[in-house]
Amino acid sequence: MASSVLILDCLERGIYPNWDAANLDSVYLAEKLGYVLEEPYDTYYINYKK
């Protein structure tokens, strides 16, 4: 899975692999990969139509 490869590569390089879930499926995947939400935070979404 690309997500796990990216995380492992970041860790090997000493980079913390942040995860920002845009939907519940992404949240579930993050949790499955071991991420733990430390505290809630605000996010903003801009729906840009040309």
Summary of the structure (lengths in Angstrom):
residues: 50
radius of gyration: 13.3
end to end distance: 33.9
largest distance: 40.6
contacts: 62
relative contact order: 0.13
helix: 40%
strand: 0%
